[in-house]
Amino acid sequence: MKSGGGGISDIIWEGSAATPVTLRLPLTTRRPSPHLFGDCLTFLLASTPGNRLGLLSKMRPQGLWRSLGLIQRSSTRSFLPAGASRCNIRHLSSAPRVPDFAFAFDIDGVLLRSSKPIPGAAESLALLKKEGIPFILLTNGGGKHETERVAEISEKLNISLDADVIIQSHSPFAELVRGTETQPPLENKRVLVVGGDGNRCREVAERYGFRNVITPGDIFMANSSIWPFSKVFQDYYKTFTRPLSHTGDSSDPTKGLKVDAILVFNDPRDWALDAHIIVDLLLSSQGVLGTLSEKNGKTDLPNHGYQQDGQPPLYFSNPDLWWAAAYSLPRLGQGGFREALEGTWSAITGGPSKGVELYKTVIGKPSQGTYEFAENQLLRNRSKAFGFDTTRPLRNVYMVGDNPESDIRGANSYRSAHDSRWHSILVRTGVYRGGEPTWTPETIADDVHKAVEWGLQHSKWEVK
């Protein structure tokens, strides 16, 4: 065996009683390479089942690195397949390729437009899968469970995708079930889920682990006087609402409907009803519907007393003002609903001019938290794909999006805890059609195919 220089050696064991197997080792005789464990898996997986079992039984975790480091000296016998008669060694110039980059794609306006594939989208994802380059789908869309959404995308693009590649706007809400640093657990609390078609978002919330989920439709059907103009939706609400034990119109806190958190999962369908119920809860005492807090308007209290009396925290999952739909011009999204709600709140409370804010948490692109959630998912997927051979850090992530305000702004502003650099690529197939974007991307591409091409060239990746 040659021991000078760097690189990888292939040790090929040949014998009549075993299929030839390969063990890749760094050209070193004393200390193990950090890649050695991953490379050794090639040997284990290629060996016969009986030999593999024997090998694994000899690998104690606390002594694994030491055992592998001595393989060229005294431990060779332990790793020999039965019947091996000779050893041929050849030197390779490079190790198997592990990309130090990944991609993140928006969906609407990048891969799909009005549920129809955008040319080049399927081919781009297929290329990345073939090359073993990790990617995620990072969307401000939602309204259905991740497994359902990824199945639909797989069918439309005719490509097999796993659920762990998709992150929707409300995916981080799942963390609220067990609680976070700033939010106590909501698993057994009553949460008001707003938005989406019919009962879909309630079902998603329940699959996340929330045990007590209500909707504005439930409240309306229990007491339609809460917003009489929603009677035109009555037949719609009848198809999915659930009965409530309280009507929510009592001024007696012991009898009223108490809500512990408000989660806007998706674009509301009945803006007026949803906004009114949210405002009622934010003005309530202790989150009991039908009550008014005595602290409201108290100038000697923080925020003039508003949202200072145990009202439920308010969460939005998507700040997008616009989204690309079938219509020729972009349509208002959840961000439009939030702006309308904030305008109403300001009219009621006096707003910022009077020193009153609407306390809320907004996630989704471009928020730091959503990009952090996405990067952590990428790292998990990367580790899963490459096993233990992830010592090459994730240096670059290419964010491909059509919305300067969410995709590009988020990638440009994100600060990675893992020292990864996010590059923004703006495509012309969705919200952005031309002109000077509100947030300047690193590059502008005609479509997702060109965007992927740019990313591969930037990372100097040669397609096989």
N, C-alpha and C positions, 0 to 999 in steps of 0.2 A: 504493500500500500504506500502511495506517495503521501507525504505529510506536509509538503511545502505549499504555500499560497492559500488562497481562500477558495470558496466554491463548495460543491457537493460531490460526494463519492456515491456511486451505486454499488452495493454489494449484492451480487446475484448468486443465490444458493441453488445449486442444481443437483439432482439425484434421482435415482430411479423410483424411489418411494414417495416422492413429493413433487407437486407442481412447482416450477421455478417461482421464487418470490423475490421481491426487491426491497432492500432496506436502504434508505438514503441517509447518509451520515455526513456531518460537517468534517472537513479535513483538519481535524485536531486530534491530539492523542491524550490530552490531559483533562480539559474542562469541557463540559457539554455546552453546545450552542443553545440559545433560547428557543431555536426552531426545532430542536431535536425531538421533542415529544410529538409534535405534529407530524414530523417526517416519519417517525417510527410507526405511526398508524398505518402507513402504506404497507409496511412489512406484516403487521398483525392481520390486516384485512385480507392480504393475499395468501396467507398461510392456510393450511388445511384446518378444518374445524377442531380436530383433536389437538393439534399443535397449538392452535390459538388459545384454547382453554388452558393448556399448560403454561403458556407464556403469561396470560393474564393472572393466573394464580400466583406467579412469582413476583408480580409487580405490586409491592406494597407502596402506598402513596408517599409515606415519609422517606422511602429510600429510592424512589423512582429515578430522580435526577442522578443520584450517585451510581445506581446500577447502569444507567444508560451511559454515563461518563466513562465507565470501565469496560464498555463493551469491546473495545479494540484490544483489551489486555486479557483479563482472566475470565470474563463472564460470557465470552462468545458461545460456549457450549450451551448455555441456558436458552439461547435464542435460535439454535440450529434446528430446522425441521428434521424429523426422523428420516434417516437414509441419505442425508446430504453427504456428498463425497468430495466436492471441491468448491472453491470460491473464486469467482472471477470479479475483478474490480475494474470499473471504468470511471473516468472523471467527467462530470457534467459542468458546463459553464454557468448554469443558472438554475435556481430553484423554481418550483411551480409558481405561476403568477398569482399573486394575491393583490388585487387592486387597492390602492390607497385612496380611492375616491368612490363616490356614489352619486345617485341622482334622486331628486325629489320632484314629483310632477303634480301640478294642479290637475284636476279632472275636467271640469266644465270649461270649455274654451281652449283646452290644450289637447286632451285626448278625445273628448266627446263634445258635440254641440247639439243641444236638444236631443240627447240620448243617441245621436248618430255618430259613428266614428269619424274623426277627422283624418284625412288622408295622411298616411305615414305613421300614425299612432301605434297601430298593432305591430308594424314592422320594427319600430324603434324599441318597443318593450321586448319583442322576441330576440332582437339582437343583443340586448343587455343580458337577457337570460342565458343566451348561448355563450356569451363571453364570461359569465359568472360575475357580473358587475351588480352589486346591490342597488335596489331602488325602492322608494316608497311612493305612495300616492297620498299627497297631503292636500286635502280639500276643505274648504269652508262650507261645503254642502253637508247634508245629513238627512235626518228624518227616518232612517231605517238602521237596523243593526249592521255592524261591519261585515258579518258573514253574508248577509243578504246582498249588501251593496257590492261586495267583491265578486259574488256569483254573477250578478247582472253585468258588471264590467267585463268579466271573463267571457261571458256569452257574446256580448256586443263586439268585443275585440278579437274573439276567437283565439284566446290565449289563456292558459291555466294560471291563475293567481291565487296565492294564499291570503287568508284574512289578515295575517300579520304585516302585510305590505300597505294596508290602508289605514289612514288616520283621518277621521271626520272631525268636523268642528266640535262636536259634543263628546268625542272620545275621552278627553281628559275629565269629563264629569264623573266617570267611573271611579276616579280617585276620591270623590267626595263621599262615597259609600262608607269607607273606612275612616275618612277624615284626613285633613291635611294640617300643616302647621298653623294655619289661620282659620280653619273651619272644623268644628267638632263633627264627629261621625253623623251622617244623615241616614244610615241604614234603616233605622226604626222610627225615623221622624216623618211627619207628613210633608211631602214636597208637592208643589204645584208645578206641573210640567206644561209648558206653553209651546204651541206651534206644531207644524206637521200635519199630515193628512190623517184624519180620523183618529184612531187609537194607536197609530204607529209609534209615536214618540213615548207614550206611556209604556208600550211593550218593550221598547229599547231600554228605558229606565229600569224596568223590572228585571230585564236580563242583566243589567249592570249590577243589580243587587239591592236597589231601593225597594222597600217592602210596603210602603204606604204612599201611593201615587194617585193624585187627583188631577183633573184638568178643568179649564174654565167651562167647558161644556157640561161637566158634572154639576158645577155650581149653578149654571144657567137653568138646567133642567130641574134642579131642586127648587129654584126660585127665579122664575123668568123675569120678575120685576127688577132684578139687579141691573138689567139692561134691556128694556122692552123692544128696542129696535132690532134685536137679534132674533126675533120671532120668525123672520124669513129663513133662518137657518135651523128651525126646529126639527124638520124632517131629517136633516143631516145629522143633528146631534142625537136623535133617537137611535141611530144605527150603531153607536159605539159607547155612549155614556154609561156610567155606573151610578146607582143610587147612593146618596149620602145620608148619613145618620142625622146631620144637622143641616138646616136650610141656609145658615150663614147670615141671617138678617136680625139676629137678636142682639140687643145692647147688653145683655147679661153675659159676661165673659165665661161663666161656667157652662153656658149653653151654646155659645157660638162656635163656629168652625175655626180652629186654630191651624195656621200654616207656618211651617218652620223654615222653609226656603222656597224661592222661586227660581226655576231653571228654564230659561228660554232655549229650548233644544233646537228649534228650527223656525223658519219663517212663519209667523202667525197667519192664519187664514181669515180670522174674524178680528181685525185690528181693534175695532171699537170695544168689543166685549173684553178682549184680552187686556187692553190698555186700562180699561176702567177697573177691572178686578185687581190688577197690579197696583194702581194708584190707591184703591181702597185699602189694600194690605199695607202699603207704605205709610199711610196716614193712620193706621189702626193702633190700638193699644195691645202690645204683646202678640201681634200677628193674628188677632181674632177678627174675622171678617164681620163687618157691621158695627164696629166700634171706632171711636176717634180718640187719639191720644191727647191728653191734656197738656202735653209738653210741646205740641205743635205751635210754632210761632213765638216761643219764649226766647227773647233776644239775649237773655243771660246764659243760655245754654249753647253748647257747640251746635253748629249748623242750624241755629235758631230753634233748636228743639226737635227738628225733623229727623226722623230715623234714629231717635235717641231713646226709644221706649220699647225695646225688644221686638221691633218689626223684623220680618224675615229678610235675610240677605238676598240680594238680587244678582243673578248670574245671566250673562249673555254669552252665547257660544260663537257668534259670527258678527264681526263688525262691518261686513261688506255692505256698502251703500247700493252698489250695482252688481248684477250678475248677468251672464250671457244666456239668453233663452232663445226660443224659436223666432221671436219677433225681431225685426231688423235693428231695433235699438235696445240697449241694455235695460233690464227691468229692476225696480227697487227690491232690495233684499232685506235681511234682518236688520241691517244697519239703518235702513229707512224707517223701520218700525221703532228702533231705539231712538232715533232723532225725533220722531213724532212724540214719543213718550216723554223725552226730556223737555221738549217744547211745552207740552201740557204741564209737566211738573213745575217748570219755571213760571208758567202763568198762574199756577195755584199758590206757589210758595214765595214768589218774588225772584227766584233763581239767583244766579251769580251776582247780579247787580245789587241784591239784598243780602249777599253773603250766604246763600243757600245752594248746596250742591245736591245732585242725585248720587248717593253712594251706591256703587255697583261694581261688579267684577266682569270684565270683558275678556274672553279668550278667543281663540281662533287667530288665523293670520291677520295682521302682522305681529301679534303679541310675542314677547320674549318667551313666555311660558309654553306656548304652542310649539314654537320652534325647538325649544329644549326637549319637550315631550317627543317630538319627531326625531330629533337626533338620537335620543336614548333608544328609541325603537329601531333606528337604523343600526346602532351599535349591537343591539341584541340580535337582529337578523344577520348581521355580519359575522358575529361569533358563532351563530348556529350554522351558517353556510360553510365557514372555514374551520370549524372545530376549534382546536387549541392554537392554530396557526394564525393568530391575530396580533402578533407583535408589531406588524406594520401599522402605524396609527392611521386613522381616517383623517387624511389631510384636507381633502376638498369635497364639498357637496355642491352639486349644480342644481339650483332651484329653477325650474322651468314653469313659468306662469304667464297668464294673459292680463292680470290686473296689477297695474303699477302700485295702487294703494295698499294691496295686501301681499301679493307674492313678492314684488320687487322691494317694497319698503321693508318687509319682514326679513328677507335675506340680507339686505344691506345693513340693517340695524342689529341683527342678531349677534350676540357675543357668546361664543361657545366655551363651555367649561372644559372641553376636551381639546382646545386649540385647533379645532377644525375650522376651515375657512369656507363660508358659504358664498357661492358666486350666483348672481342673479342674471337670468336669461329671459327676456321678454319676447313673447311670440305675438304674431299679428292675427291669430285665428279666433280671438274671443273679444273681451272688453276693449282691449287696445287695438286700434285700427291704423294709427299713424299720428304724426305730429310729435310735439315735445311732451314726453310722459311726465307726470307729476313727480315721480321718483325715477332717477336715472339708473338704468340697468347697466351691468357690465357689458352686455352686448344685446342686440336685437336680432331675432331670427324670424324668418318667414313662417316657420311651423316647427312642430316638435322634432321632426326628422333632422332639420338643420340645427336645432338646438343640441340634440344628442351628438351630432357630428362635431359641433364646436367643442363640446365638453370632452369628447374622446381625444381630439387634437390637442386641447389645452393640457390634458394629462399625459400626452405622448403615448397613448395606448394604441398599439397596432392590432387591428382586428384579425383574428385567426382565419 
